[in-house]
Amino acid sequence: MTFHLSGKITIPAEDLARARAALQEHVRLTRAEPGCRAFVVTEQDGGVFEVSESFDDRAAFEAHQARLKGSAWAAATINAVRDYKTWTET
C-alpha cells in the first residue's frame, strides 16, 4: 500500500536562506532512500514550499522521518509551520 504525504511547509524569513541551502541535499538523500517512489519540494512564494511525497508503505515513510531527525534540513526548518495530509492507497 503506497503511503502519500502532501501539503505546505512555511519557513520563517530568518531560516529561509539556510533551508534553501539544505533543500537540494535533502531531496537527493530522500529520493535515494529505499521505498521512496516520488519526492518533490517546490518553493511557491518566499518561504512557502509545496511538498509531495510517495513511499512504498508507511514503514518506508517512517524510516524517512527517522533519517530526517539529524539532517541539515530538519535543523533549518525546525521553526517551520507544516500543513500536511497523509493517506494510504492500495
PyMOL Python script that loads the backbone (N, CA, C, O; Angstrom):
from pymol import cmd

cmd.read_pdbstr("""\
ATOM      1  N   MET A   1       0.836  -1.174   0.000  1.00  0.00           N
ATOM      2  CA  MET A   1       0.000   0.000   0.000  1.00  0.00           C
ATOM      3  C   MET A   1       0.887   1.246   0.000  1.00  0.00           C
ATOM      4  O   MET A   1       1.718   1.415   0.893  1.00  0.00           O
ATOM      5  N   THR A   2       0.721   2.085  -0.963  1.00  0.00           N
ATOM      6  CA  THR A   2       1.525   3.284  -1.091  1.00  0.00           C
ATOM      7  C   THR A   2       1.096   4.328  -0.063  1.00  0.00           C
ATOM      8  O   THR A   2      -0.094   4.580   0.128  1.00  0.00           O
ATOM      9  N   PHE A   3       2.077   4.922   0.586  1.00  0.00           N
ATOM     10  CA  PHE A   3       1.833   5.957   1.590  1.00  0.00           C
ATOM     11  C   PHE A   3       2.181   7.309   0.970  1.00  0.00           C
ATOM     12  O   PHE A   3       3.262   7.473   0.404  1.00  0.00           O
ATOM     13  N   HIS A   4       1.274   8.272   1.073  1.00  0.00           N
ATOM     14  CA  HIS A   4       1.456   9.595   0.472  1.00  0.00           C
ATOM     15  C   HIS A   4       1.395  10.687   1.528  1.00  0.00           C
ATOM     16  O   HIS A   4       0.726  10.552   2.553  1.00  0.00           O
ATOM     17  N   LEU A   5       2.103  11.762   1.254  1.00  0.00           N
ATOM     18  CA  LEU A   5       2.031  12.980   2.051  1.00  0.00           C
ATOM     19  C   LEU A   5       2.038  14.146   1.070  1.00  0.00           C
ATOM     20  O   LEU A   5       2.803  14.152   0.105  1.00  0.00           O
ATOM     21  N   SER A   6       1.183  15.128   1.322  1.00  0.00           N
ATOM     22  CA  SER A   6       1.226  16.354   0.526  1.00  0.00           C
ATOM     23  C   SER A   6       0.797  17.525   1.395  1.00  0.00           C
ATOM     24  O   SER A   6       0.102  17.359   2.398  1.00  0.00           O
ATOM     25  N   GLY A   7       1.227  18.709   0.989  1.00  0.00           N
ATOM     26  CA  GLY A   7       0.851  19.904   1.717  1.00  0.00           C
ATOM     27  C   GLY A   7       1.872  20.999   1.563  1.00  0.00           C
ATOM     28  O   GLY A   7       2.585  21.079   0.562  1.00  0.00           O
ATOM     29  N   LYS A   8       1.930  21.851   2.583  1.00  0.00           N
ATOM     30  CA  LYS A   8       2.805  23.016   2.546  1.00  0.00           C
ATOM     31  C   LYS A   8       3.652  23.089   3.808  1.00  0.00           C
ATOM     32  O   LYS A   8       3.250  22.654   4.887  1.00  0.00           O
ATOM     33  N   ILE A   9       4.826  23.649   3.633  1.00  0.00           N
ATOM     34  CA  ILE A   9       5.679  23.993   4.769  1.00  0.00           C
ATOM     35  C   ILE A   9       6.012  25.470   4.609  1.00  0.00           C
ATOM     36  O   ILE A   9       6.464  25.902   3.548  1.00  0.00           O
ATOM     37  N   THR A  10       5.786  26.238   5.666  1.00  0.00           N
ATOM     38  CA  THR A  10       6.061  27.673   5.650  1.00  0.00           C
ATOM     39  C   THR A  10       7.247  27.922   6.571  1.00  0.00           C
ATOM     40  O   THR A  10       7.199  27.648   7.770  1.00  0.00           O
ATOM     41  N   ILE A  11       8.311  28.450   5.978  1.00  0.00           N
ATOM     42  CA  ILE A  11       9.561  28.639   6.701  1.00  0.00           C
ATOM     43  C   ILE A  11       9.724  30.121   7.038  1.00  0.00           C
ATOM     44  O   ILE A  11       9.601  30.972   6.157  1.00  0.00           O
ATOM     45  N   PRO A  12       9.999  30.432   8.298  1.00  0.00           N
ATOM     46  CA  PRO A  12      10.178  31.836   8.683  1.00  0.00           C
ATOM     47  C   PRO A  12      11.330  32.492   7.915  1.00  0.00           C
ATOM     48  O   PRO A  12      12.305  31.832   7.555  1.00  0.00           O
ATOM     49  N   ALA A  13      11.204  33.773   7.675  1.00  0.00           N
ATOM     50  CA  ALA A  13      12.194  34.523   6.890  1.00  0.00           C
ATOM     51  C   ALA A  13      13.609  34.356   7.436  1.00  0.00           C
ATOM     52  O   ALA A  13      14.562  34.264   6.663  1.00  0.00           O
ATOM     53  N   GLU A  14      13.754  34.318   8.739  1.00  0.00           N
ATOM     54  CA  GLU A  14      15.094  34.210   9.335  1.00  0.00           C
ATOM     55  C   GLU A  14      15.750  32.849   9.090  1.00  0.00           C
ATOM     56  O   GLU A  14      16.967  32.724   9.230  1.00  0.00           O
ATOM     57  N   ASP A  15      14.973  31.837   8.730  1.00  0.00           N
ATOM     58  CA  ASP A  15      15.514  30.494   8.467  1.00  0.00           C
ATOM     59  C   ASP A  15      15.557  30.157   6.977  1.00  0.00           C
ATOM     60  O   ASP A  15      16.063  29.102   6.593  1.00  0.00           O
ATOM     61  N   LEU A  16      15.039  31.031   6.156  1.00  0.00           N
ATOM     62  CA  LEU A  16      14.833  30.719   4.742  1.00  0.00           C
ATOM     63  C   LEU A  16      16.126  30.451   3.979  1.00  0.00           C
ATOM     64  O   LEU A  16      16.183  29.489   3.212  1.00  0.00           O
ATOM     65  N   ALA A  17      17.148  31.253   4.156  1.00  0.00           N
ATOM     66  CA  ALA A  17      18.409  31.042   3.435  1.00  0.00           C
ATOM     67  C   ALA A  17      19.022  29.697   3.787  1.00  0.00           C
ATOM     68  O   ALA A  17      19.520  28.992   2.909  1.00  0.00           O
ATOM     69  N   ARG A  18      18.991  29.342   5.050  1.00  0.00           N
ATOM     70  CA  ARG A  18      19.548  28.060   5.489  1.00  0.00           C
ATOM     71  C   ARG A  18      18.727  26.891   4.935  1.00  0.00           C
ATOM     72  O   ARG A  18      19.293  25.871   4.543  1.00  0.00           O
ATOM     73  N   ALA A  19      17.409  27.033   4.900  1.00  0.00           N
ATOM     74  CA  ALA A  19      16.553  25.976   4.348  1.00  0.00           C
ATOM     75  C   ALA A  19      16.795  25.805   2.856  1.00  0.00           C
ATOM     76  O   ALA A  19      16.914  24.681   2.369  1.00  0.00           O
ATOM     77  N   ARG A  20      16.867  26.907   2.135  1.00  0.00           N
ATOM     78  CA  ARG A  20      17.141  26.823   0.693  1.00  0.00           C
ATOM     79  C   ARG A  20      18.472  26.136   0.433  1.00  0.00           C
ATOM     80  O   ARG A  20      18.592  25.342  -0.499  1.00  0.00           O
ATOM     81  N   ALA A  21      19.474  26.438   1.255  1.00  0.00           N
ATOM     82  CA  ALA A  21      20.798  25.834   1.084  1.00  0.00           C
ATOM     83  C   ALA A  21      20.774  24.332   1.362  1.00  0.00           C
ATOM     84  O   ALA A  21      21.553  23.585   0.769  1.00  0.00           O
ATOM     85  N   ALA A  22      19.901  23.881   2.246  1.00  0.00           N
ATOM     86  CA  ALA A  22      19.830  22.456   2.615  1.00  0.00           C
ATOM     87  C   ALA A  22      18.888  21.656   1.722  1.00  0.00           C
ATOM     88  O   ALA A  22      18.937  20.426   1.729  1.00  0.00           O
ATOM     89  N   LEU A  23      18.042  22.320   0.961  1.00  0.00           N
ATOM     90  CA  LEU A  23      16.973  21.631   0.236  1.00  0.00           C
ATOM     91  C   LEU A  23      17.474  20.635  -0.803  1.00  0.00           C
ATOM     92  O   LEU A  23      16.973  19.511  -0.855  1.00  0.00           O
ATOM     93  N   GLN A  24      18.434  21.006  -1.622  1.00  0.00           N
ATOM     94  CA  GLN A  24      18.883  20.111  -2.697  1.00  0.00           C
ATOM     95  C   GLN A  24      19.415  18.790  -2.133  1.00  0.00           C
ATOM     96  O   GLN A  24      19.097  17.724  -2.661  1.00  0.00           O
ATOM     97  N   GLU A  25      20.210  18.847  -1.083  1.00  0.00           N
ATOM     98  CA  GLU A  25      20.739  17.623  -0.475  1.00  0.00           C
ATOM     99  C   GLU A  25      19.611  16.821   0.179  1.00  0.00           C
ATOM    100  O   GLU A  25      19.616  15.591   0.124  1.00  0.00           O
ATOM    101  N   HIS A  26      18.666  17.494   0.784  1.00  0.00           N
ATOM    102  CA  HIS A  26      17.510  16.822   1.385  1.00  0.00           C
ATOM    103  C   HIS A  26      16.745  16.021   0.327  1.00  0.00           C
ATOM    104  O   HIS A  26      16.397  14.862   0.548  1.00  0.00           O
ATOM    105  N   VAL A  27      16.493  16.642  -0.802  1.00  0.00           N
ATOM    106  CA  VAL A  27      15.778  15.964  -1.890  1.00  0.00           C
ATOM    107  C   VAL A  27      16.599  14.787  -2.402  1.00  0.00           C
ATOM    108  O   VAL A  27      16.060  13.698  -2.597  1.00  0.00           O
ATOM    109  N   ARG A  28      17.892  14.992  -2.621  1.00  0.00           N
ATOM    110  CA  ARG A  28      18.755  13.925  -3.135  1.00  0.00           C
ATOM    111  C   ARG A  28      18.773  12.719  -2.195  1.00  0.00           C
ATOM    112  O   ARG A  28      18.608  11.579  -2.631  1.00  0.00           O
ATOM    113  N   LEU A  29      18.971  12.978  -0.919  1.00  0.00           N
ATOM    114  CA  LEU A  29      19.024  11.882   0.060  1.00  0.00           C
ATOM    115  C   LEU A  29      17.685  11.153   0.162  1.00  0.00           C
ATOM    116  O   LEU A  29      17.649   9.926   0.255  1.00  0.00           O
ATOM    117  N   THR A  30      16.596  11.901   0.145  1.00  0.00           N
ATOM    118  CA  THR A  30      15.276  11.277   0.254  1.00  0.00           C
ATOM    119  C   THR A  30      14.989  10.402  -0.953  1.00  0.00           C
ATOM    120  O   THR A  30      14.522   9.274  -0.795  1.00  0.00           O
ATOM    121  N   ARG A  31      15.256  10.891  -2.147  1.00  0.00           N
ATOM    122  CA  ARG A  31      14.996  10.105  -3.357  1.00  0.00           C
ATOM    123  C   ARG A  31      15.829   8.832  -3.405  1.00  0.00           C
ATOM    124  O   ARG A  31      15.449   7.872  -4.075  1.00  0.00           O
ATOM    125  N   ALA A  32      16.963   8.809  -2.702  1.00  0.00           N
ATOM    126  CA  ALA A  32      17.824   7.627  -2.663  1.00  0.00           C
ATOM    127  C   ALA A  32      17.401   6.613  -1.601  1.00  0.00           C
ATOM    128  O   ALA A  32      17.935   5.505  -1.558  1.00  0.00           O
ATOM    129  N   GLU A  33      16.459   6.975  -0.755  1.00  0.00           N
ATOM    130  CA  GLU A  33      16.025   6.073   0.312  1.00  0.00           C
ATOM    131  C   GLU A  33      15.262   4.875  -0.248  1.00  0.00           C
ATOM    132  O   GLU A  33      14.519   5.008  -1.221  1.00  0.00           O
ATOM    133  N   PRO A  34      15.445   3.702   0.369  1.00  0.00           N
ATOM    134  CA  PRO A  34      14.633   2.551  -0.032  1.00  0.00           C
ATOM    135  C   PRO A  34      13.151   2.857   0.175  1.00  0.00           C
ATOM    136  O   PRO A  34      12.756   3.360   1.227  1.00  0.00           O
ATOM    137  N   GLY A  35      12.350   2.558  -0.813  1.00  0.00           N
ATOM    138  CA  GLY A  35      10.910   2.747  -0.699  1.00  0.00           C
ATOM    139  C   GLY A  35      10.398   4.102  -1.141  1.00  0.00           C
ATOM    140  O   GLY A  35       9.185   4.313  -1.171  1.00  0.00           O
ATOM    141  N   CYS A  36      11.286   5.035  -1.487  1.00  0.00           N
ATOM    142  CA  CYS A  36      10.827   6.343  -1.963  1.00  0.00           C
ATOM    143  C   CYS A  36      10.420   6.216  -3.421  1.00  0.00           C
ATOM    144  O   CYS A  36      11.237   5.858  -4.269  1.00  0.00           O
ATOM    145  N   ARG A  37       9.185   6.503  -3.708  1.00  0.00           N
ATOM    146  CA  ARG A  37       8.674   6.459  -5.085  1.00  0.00           C
ATOM    147  C   ARG A  37       8.724   7.831  -5.750  1.00  0.00           C
ATOM    148  O   ARG A  37       9.012   7.936  -6.942  1.00  0.00           O
ATOM    149  N   ALA A  38       8.444   8.877  -4.983  1.00  0.00           N
ATOM    150  CA  ALA A  38       8.455  10.235  -5.524  1.00  0.00           C
ATOM    151  C   ALA A  38       8.643  11.204  -4.369  1.00  0.00           C
ATOM    152  O   ALA A  38       8.140  10.984  -3.267  1.00  0.00           O
ATOM    153  N   PHE A  39       9.379  12.286  -4.640  1.00  0.00           N
ATOM    154  CA  PHE A  39       9.619  13.289  -3.612  1.00  0.00           C
ATOM    155  C   PHE A  39       9.883  14.614  -4.304  1.00  0.00           C
ATOM    156  O   PHE A  39      10.885  14.770  -5.001  1.00  0.00           O
ATOM    157  N   VAL A  40       8.975  15.575  -4.108  1.00  0.00           N
ATOM    158  CA  VAL A  40       9.086  16.874  -4.762  1.00  0.00           C
ATOM    159  C   VAL A  40       8.811  17.970  -3.734  1.00  0.00           C
ATOM    160  O   VAL A  40       7.815  17.927  -3.012  1.00  0.00           O
ATOM    161  N   VAL A  41       9.707  18.946  -3.681  1.00  0.00           N
ATOM    162  CA  VAL A  41       9.524  20.124  -2.841  1.00  0.00           C
ATOM    163  C   VAL A  41       9.769  21.336  -3.737  1.00  0.00           C
ATOM    164  O   VAL A  41      10.848  21.484  -4.311  1.00  0.00           O
ATOM    165  N   THR A  42       8.759  22.203  -3.852  1.00  0.00           N
ATOM    166  CA  THR A  42       8.834  23.349  -4.762  1.00  0.00           C
ATOM    167  C   THR A  42       8.465  24.622  -4.021  1.00  0.00           C
ATOM    168  O   THR A  42       7.420  24.696  -3.374  1.00  0.00           O
ATOM    169  N   GLU A  43       9.332  25.625  -4.119  1.00  0.00           N
ATOM    170  CA  GLU A  43       9.027  26.906  -3.481  1.00  0.00           C
ATOM    171  C   GLU A  43       7.986  27.643  -4.318  1.00  0.00           C
ATOM    172  O   GLU A  43       8.168  27.843  -5.519  1.00  0.00           O
ATOM    173  N   GLN A  44       6.898  28.044  -3.672  1.00  0.00           N
ATOM    174  CA  GLN A  44       5.817  28.764  -4.337  1.00  0.00           C
ATOM    175  C   GLN A  44       6.005  30.268  -4.206  1.00  0.00           C
ATOM    176  O   GLN A  44       6.119  30.977  -5.206  1.00  0.00           O
ATOM    177  N   ASP A  45       6.037  30.740  -2.995  1.00  0.00           N
ATOM    178  CA  ASP A  45       6.277  32.144  -2.674  1.00  0.00           C
ATOM    179  C   ASP A  45       7.358  32.145  -1.614  1.00  0.00           C
ATOM    180  O   ASP A  45       7.638  31.105  -1.018  1.00  0.00           O
ATOM    181  N   GLY A  46       7.960  33.271  -1.372  1.00  0.00           N
ATOM    182  CA  GLY A  46       9.004  33.332  -0.366  1.00  0.00           C
ATOM    183  C   GLY A  46       8.609  32.650   0.928  1.00  0.00           C
ATOM    184  O   GLY A  46       7.732  33.126   1.650  1.00  0.00           O
ATOM    185  N   GLY A  47       9.249  31.549   1.215  1.00  0.00           N
ATOM    186  CA  GLY A  47       9.026  30.841   2.463  1.00  0.00           C
ATOM    187  C   GLY A  47       7.944  29.792   2.456  1.00  0.00           C
ATOM    188  O   GLY A  47       7.809  29.057   3.435  1.00  0.00           O
ATOM    189  N   VAL A  48       7.162  29.686   1.391  1.00  0.00           N
ATOM    190  CA  VAL A  48       6.110  28.667   1.305  1.00  0.00           C
ATOM    191  C   VAL A  48       6.521  27.638   0.258  1.00  0.00           C
ATOM    192  O   VAL A  48       6.776  27.980  -0.897  1.00  0.00           O
ATOM    193  N   PHE A  49       6.582  26.382   0.673  1.00  0.00           N
ATOM    194  CA  PHE A  49       7.001  25.296  -0.191  1.00  0.00           C
ATOM    195  C   PHE A  49       5.890  24.252  -0.281  1.00  0.00           C
ATOM    196  O   PHE A  49       5.312  23.861   0.733  1.00  0.00           O
ATOM    197  N   GLU A  50       5.599  23.811  -1.490  1.00  0.00           N
ATOM    198  CA  GLU A  50       4.668  22.699  -1.709  1.00  0.00           C
ATOM    199  C   GLU A  50       5.472  21.399  -1.587  1.00  0.00           C
ATOM    200  O   GLU A  50       6.585  21.297  -2.103  1.00  0.00           O
ATOM    201  N   VAL A  51       4.901  20.421  -0.906  1.00  0.00           N
ATOM    202  CA  VAL A  51       5.568  19.147  -0.668  1.00  0.00           C
ATOM    203  C   VAL A  51       4.670  18.020  -1.167  1.00  0.00           C
ATOM    204  O   VAL A  51       3.467  18.006  -0.904  1.00  0.00           O
ATOM    205  N   SER A  52       5.269  17.076  -1.888  1.00  0.00           N
ATOM    206  CA  SER A  52       4.550  15.897  -2.352  1.00  0.00           C
ATOM    207  C   SER A  52       5.490  14.697  -2.226  1.00  0.00           C
ATOM    208  O   SER A  52       6.581  14.687  -2.795  1.00  0.00           O
ATOM    209  N   GLU A  53       5.054  13.696  -1.477  1.00  0.00           N
ATOM    210  CA  GLU A  53       5.881  12.522  -1.204  1.00  0.00           C
ATOM    211  C   GLU A  53       5.069  11.252  -1.407  1.00  0.00           C
ATOM    212  O   GLU A  53       3.874  11.214  -1.111  1.00  0.00           O
ATOM    213  N   SER A  54       5.723  10.215  -1.913  1.00  0.00           N
ATOM    214  CA  SER A  54       5.113   8.889  -2.009  1.00  0.00           C
ATOM    215  C   SER A  54       6.160   7.842  -1.656  1.00  0.00           C
ATOM    216  O   SER A  54       7.290   7.879  -2.142  1.00  0.00           O
ATOM    217  N   PHE A  55       5.762   6.916  -0.807  1.00  0.00           N
ATOM    218  CA  PHE A  55       6.641   5.836  -0.372  1.00  0.00           C
ATOM    219  C   PHE A  55       5.921   4.506  -0.555  1.00  0.00           C
ATOM    220  O   PHE A  55       4.691   4.455  -0.595  1.00  0.00           O
ATOM    221  N   ASP A  56       6.689   3.440  -0.664  1.00  0.00           N
ATOM    222  CA  ASP A  56       6.111   2.103  -0.859  1.00  0.00           C
ATOM    223  C   ASP A  56       5.067   1.767   0.203  1.00  0.00           C
ATOM    224  O   ASP A  56       4.048   1.142  -0.093  1.00  0.00           O
ATOM    225  N   ASP A  57       5.329   2.184   1.434  1.00  0.00           N
ATOM    226  CA  ASP A  57       4.424   1.883   2.549  1.00  0.00           C
ATOM    227  C   ASP A  57       4.750   2.805   3.717  1.00  0.00           C
ATOM    228  O   ASP A  57       5.687   3.600   3.658  1.00  0.00           O
ATOM    229  N   ARG A  58       3.970   2.685   4.764  1.00  0.00           N
ATOM    230  CA  ARG A  58       4.174   3.539   5.937  1.00  0.00           C
ATOM    231  C   ARG A  58       5.539   3.296   6.573  1.00  0.00           C
ATOM    232  O   ARG A  58       6.158   4.236   7.071  1.00  0.00           O
ATOM    233  N   ALA A  59       6.013   2.067   6.567  1.00  0.00           N
ATOM    234  CA  ALA A  59       7.321   1.758   7.156  1.00  0.00           C
ATOM    235  C   ALA A  59       8.434   2.516   6.439  1.00  0.00           C
ATOM    236  O   ALA A  59       9.347   3.025   7.090  1.00  0.00           O
ATOM    237  N   ALA A  60       8.375   2.600   5.122  1.00  0.00           N
ATOM    238  CA  ALA A  60       9.382   3.354   4.365  1.00  0.00           C
ATOM    239  C   ALA A  60       9.296   4.840   4.704  1.00  0.00           C
ATOM    240  O   ALA A  60      10.318   5.515   4.828  1.00  0.00           O
ATOM    241  N   PHE A  61       8.079   5.344   4.852  1.00  0.00           N
ATOM    242  CA  PHE A  61       7.899   6.750   5.239  1.00  0.00           C
ATOM    243  C   PHE A  61       8.464   6.998   6.635  1.00  0.00           C
ATOM    244  O   PHE A  61       9.134   8.007   6.856  1.00  0.00           O
ATOM    245  N   GLU A  62       8.209   6.109   7.565  1.00  0.00           N
ATOM    246  CA  GLU A  62       8.716   6.271   8.923  1.00  0.00           C
ATOM    247  C   GLU A  62      10.240   6.199   8.964  1.00  0.00           C
ATOM    248  O   GLU A  62      10.869   6.898   9.758  1.00  0.00           O
ATOM    249  N   ALA A  63      10.840   5.361   8.117  1.00  0.00           N
ATOM    250  CA  ALA A  63      12.302   5.319   8.016  1.00  0.00           C
ATOM    251  C   ALA A  63      12.833   6.660   7.500  1.00  0.00           C
ATOM    252  O   ALA A  63      13.866   7.149   7.957  1.00  0.00           O
ATOM    253  N   HIS A  64      12.114   7.239   6.548  1.00  0.00           N
ATOM    254  CA  HIS A  64      12.467   8.572   6.038  1.00  0.00           C
ATOM    255  C   HIS A  64      12.420   9.592   7.178  1.00  0.00           C
ATOM    256  O   HIS A  64      13.346  10.389   7.331  1.00  0.00           O
ATOM    257  N   GLN A  65      11.369   9.574   7.965  1.00  0.00           N
ATOM    258  CA  GLN A  65      11.232  10.504   9.080  1.00  0.00           C
ATOM    259  C   GLN A  65      12.362  10.322  10.095  1.00  0.00           C
ATOM    260  O   GLN A  65      12.868  11.301  10.643  1.00  0.00           O
ATOM    261  N   ALA A  66      12.750   9.092  10.341  1.00  0.00           N
ATOM    262  CA  ALA A  66      13.833   8.818  11.291  1.00  0.00           C
ATOM    263  C   ALA A  66      15.156   9.370  10.760  1.00  0.00           C
ATOM    264  O   ALA A  66      15.941   9.930  11.526  1.00  0.00           O
ATOM    265  N   ARG A  67      15.412   9.221   9.464  1.00  0.00           N
ATOM    266  CA  ARG A  67      16.644   9.740   8.880  1.00  0.00           C
ATOM    267  C   ARG A  67      16.702  11.261   8.975  1.00  0.00           C
ATOM    268  O   ARG A  67      17.764  11.845   9.194  1.00  0.00           O
ATOM    269  N   LEU A  68      15.555  11.882   8.809  1.00  0.00           N
ATOM    270  CA  LEU A  68      15.481  13.341   8.822  1.00  0.00           C
ATOM    271  C   LEU A  68      15.912  13.973  10.135  1.00  0.00           C
ATOM    272  O   LEU A  68      16.449  15.080  10.143  1.00  0.00           O
ATOM    273  N   LYS A  69      15.687  13.294  11.220  1.00  0.00           N
ATOM    274  CA  LYS A  69      15.852  13.902  12.543  1.00  0.00           C
ATOM    275  C   LYS A  69      17.193  14.603  12.742  1.00  0.00           C
ATOM    276  O   LYS A  69      17.236  15.654  13.381  1.00  0.00           O
ATOM    277  N   GLY A  70      18.274  14.061  12.220  1.00  0.00           N
ATOM    278  CA  GLY A  70      19.580  14.680  12.417  1.00  0.00           C
ATOM    279  C   GLY A  70      20.086  15.439  11.204  1.00  0.00           C
ATOM    280  O   GLY A  70      21.270  15.770  11.131  1.00  0.00           O
ATOM    281  N   SER A  71      19.213  15.719  10.259  1.00  0.00           N
ATOM    282  CA  SER A  71      19.653  16.307   8.993  1.00  0.00           C
ATOM    283  C   SER A  71      19.750  17.833   9.047  1.00  0.00           C
ATOM    284  O   SER A  71      19.182  18.481   9.925  1.00  0.00           O
ATOM    285  N   ALA A  72      20.488  18.387   8.079  1.00  0.00           N
ATOM    286  CA  ALA A  72      20.584  19.841   7.943  1.00  0.00           C
ATOM    287  C   ALA A  72      19.212  20.442   7.636  1.00  0.00           C
ATOM    288  O   ALA A  72      18.895  21.539   8.095  1.00  0.00           O
ATOM    289  N   TRP A  73      18.397  19.720   6.854  1.00  0.00           N
ATOM    290  CA  TRP A  73      17.049  20.195   6.534  1.00  0.00           C
ATOM    291  C   TRP A  73      16.207  20.308   7.808  1.00  0.00           C
ATOM    292  O   TRP A  73      15.509  21.303   8.000  1.00  0.00           O
ATOM    293  N   ALA A  74      16.267  19.317   8.658  1.00  0.00           N
ATOM    294  CA  ALA A  74      15.497  19.355   9.905  1.00  0.00           C
ATOM    295  C   ALA A  74      15.932  20.535  10.764  1.00  0.00           C
ATOM    296  O   ALA A  74      15.093  21.226  11.341  1.00  0.00           O
ATOM    297  N   ALA A  75      17.225  20.767  10.851  1.00  0.00           N
ATOM    298  CA  ALA A  75      17.726  21.890  11.646  1.00  0.00           C
ATOM    299  C   ALA A  75      17.283  23.230  11.054  1.00  0.00           C
ATOM    300  O   ALA A  75      16.924  24.155  11.782  1.00  0.00           O
ATOM    301  N   ALA A  76      17.315  23.318   9.721  1.00  0.00           N
ATOM    302  CA  ALA A  76      16.962  24.576   9.048  1.00  0.00           C
ATOM    303  C   ALA A  76      15.474  24.877   9.114  1.00  0.00           C
ATOM    304  O   ALA A  76      15.067  26.035   9.011  1.00  0.00           O
ATOM    305  N   THR A  77      14.657  23.838   9.286  1.00  0.00           N
ATOM    306  CA  THR A  77      13.204  24.029   9.257  1.00  0.00           C
ATOM    307  C   THR A  77      12.542  23.766  10.606  1.00  0.00           C
ATOM    308  O   THR A  77      11.336  23.529  10.676  1.00  0.00           O
ATOM    309  N   ILE A  78      13.322  23.808  11.660  1.00  0.00           N
ATOM    310  CA  ILE A  78      12.783  23.491  12.988  1.00  0.00           C
ATOM    311  C   ILE A  78      11.651  24.443  13.390  1.00  0.00           C
ATOM    312  O   ILE A  78      10.754  24.049  14.136  1.00  0.00           O
ATOM    313  N   ASN A  79      11.679  25.679  12.910  1.00  0.00           N
ATOM    314  CA  ASN A  79      10.663  26.665  13.269  1.00  0.00           C
ATOM    315  C   ASN A  79       9.546  26.777  12.237  1.00  0.00           C
ATOM    316  O   ASN A  79       8.675  27.639  12.350  1.00  0.00           O
ATOM    317  N   ALA A  80       9.573  25.907  11.237  1.00  0.00           N
ATOM    318  CA  ALA A  80       8.587  25.975  10.145  1.00  0.00           C
ATOM    319  C   ALA A  80       7.217  25.500  10.612  1.00  0.00           C
ATOM    320  O   ALA A  80       7.093  24.718  11.555  1.00  0.00           O
ATOM    321  N   VAL A  81       6.199  25.993   9.930  1.00  0.00           N
ATOM    322  CA  VAL A  81       4.824  25.539  10.150  1.00  0.00           C
ATOM    323  C   VAL A  81       4.497  24.566   9.026  1.00  0.00           C
ATOM    324  O   VAL A  81       4.617  24.900   7.847  1.00  0.00           O
ATOM    325  N   ARG A  82       4.085  23.364   9.402  1.00  0.00           N
ATOM    326  CA  ARG A  82       3.772  22.322   8.429  1.00  0.00           C
ATOM    327  C   ARG A  82       2.266  22.084   8.394  1.00  0.00           C
ATOM    328  O   ARG A  82       1.611  21.978   9.431  1.00  0.00           O
ATOM    329  N   ASP A  83       1.743  22.003   7.190  1.00  0.00           N
ATOM    330  CA  ASP A  83       0.320  21.719   6.986  1.00  0.00           C
ATOM    331  C   ASP A  83       0.240  20.597   5.960  1.00  0.00           C
ATOM    332  O   ASP A  83       0.186  20.842   4.755  1.00  0.00           O
ATOM    333  N   TYR A  84       0.234  19.367   6.453  1.00  0.00           N
ATOM    334  CA  TYR A  84       0.301  18.185   5.598  1.00  0.00           C
ATOM    335  C   TYR A  84      -0.941  17.319   5.764  1.00  0.00           C
ATOM    336  O   TYR A  84      -1.612  17.358   6.796  1.00  0.00           O
ATOM    337  N   LYS A  85      -1.228  16.549   4.742  1.00  0.00           N
ATOM    338  CA  LYS A  85      -2.211  15.469   4.869  1.00  0.00           C
ATOM    339  C   LYS A  85      -1.503  14.200   4.403  1.00  0.00           C
ATOM    340  O   LYS A  85      -0.625  14.242   3.541  1.00  0.00           O
ATOM    341  N   THR A  86      -1.897  13.085   4.983  1.00  0.00           N
ATOM    342  CA  THR A  86      -1.340  11.801   4.603  1.00  0.00           C
ATOM    343  C   THR A  86      -2.484  10.845   4.295  1.00  0.00           C
ATOM    344  O   THR A  86      -3.586  10.983   4.825  1.00  0.00           O
ATOM    345  N   TRP A  87      -2.205   9.879   3.436  1.00  0.00           N
ATOM    346  CA  TRP A  87      -3.182   8.848   3.113  1.00  0.00           C
ATOM    347  C   TRP A  87      -2.464   7.646   2.532  1.00  0.00           C
ATOM    348  O   TRP A  87      -1.329   7.728   2.063  1.00  0.00           O
ATOM    349  N   THR A  88      -3.169   6.532   2.584  1.00  0.00           N
ATOM    350  CA  THR A  88      -2.659   5.279   2.045  1.00  0.00           C
ATOM    351  C   THR A  88      -3.515   4.878   0.868  1.00  0.00           C
ATOM    352  O   THR A  88      -4.739   5.009   0.894  1.00  0.00           O
ATOM    353  N   GLU A  89      -2.860   4.390  -0.160  1.00  0.00           N
ATOM    354  CA  GLU A  89      -3.537   3.979  -1.383  1.00  0.00           C
ATOM    355  C   GLU A  89      -3.177   2.531  -1.679  1.00  0.00           C
ATOM    356  O   GLU A  89      -2.007   2.150  -1.632  1.00  0.00           O
ATOM    357  N   THR A  90      -4.170   1.744  -1.978  1.00  0.00           N
ATOM    358  CA  THR A  90      -3.911   0.330  -2.280  1.00  0.00           C
ATOM    359  C   THR A  90      -3.733   0.113  -3.774  1.00  0.00           C
ATOM    360  O   THR A  90      -3.508  -1.015  -4.212  1.00  0.00           O
TER     361      THR A  90
END
""", "prot")
cmd.dss("prot")
cmd.show_as("cartoon", "prot")
cmd.util.cbc("prot")
cmd.orient("prot")
